[in-house]
Amino acid sequence: MSFISVTTALNSNFALIIIFAILALETGLPLIIGLPGDTLLISAGLFASGIGVEAGHHHLNITIVALGAPIAAIIGSQFGHWLGWKYGIRIFSREGSKFFDPGKIRSAEKYITKYGQGRAIVLGRFIPVIRGLINPLSGIIRVPFKKFAFWNVVGAIFWTQILIWGAYAAGNTFANTISKYLTDIIIVIAGITVLPIIFEVFKEWRTRKHLS
């Protein structure tokens, strides 16, 4: 999602619906990886402070954004966990599949083993590639529902509130500077958030090239 489309989306009458829908989709469906969750949360915080709001449009309500964002993220993640628990083994049982590579299950198991279930679920919120996979893969490897739900709530609150309120505070404190360089700031943020995706694509390309 480009800066222009982010600006247009957040200045529309459906801004809140767009924000919450993208958060739910990004965290709930393993195929939809790379949606701008981080960028959107930071942009929402800035827009709630009044930065980037076009003439004639109302500011986003920071309270509604801060309350609705974690709820959307929690719902999306719970759906992802349920999806992985119920259908994951069958979906990820095709060797050589481009989208449902069984290697992703093994990678998730290593990741969760390394950090522990709770820490992995919380930290996974902050990594774009992991964010869309950790929830269904937690279901596949049978992370208990209650345990997943607890850490899902913790992770969603930390992820959304840090980014939203951090951006909101920055917008109120450095309004003139941020307004002047808003386009550049959003582009840099978007670039940083997609770096893990680029790294994963490059790593997979190197692996396939090595095996071919």
Secondary structure, DSSP 8 states (H G I E B T S, - for coil): --HHHHHHHHTSTTHHHHHHHHHHHHHH-TT-----HHHHHHHHHHHHTTTT--TT-----HHHHHHHHHHHHHHHHHHHHHHHHHHHHHHTT-TT-SSS-THHHHHHHHHHHHH-HHHHHHHHTT-HHHHTTHHHHHHHTT--HHHHHHHHHHHHHHHHHHHHHHHHHHHHHSHHHHHHTHHHHHHHHHHHHHHHHHHHHHHHHHHHHHH-
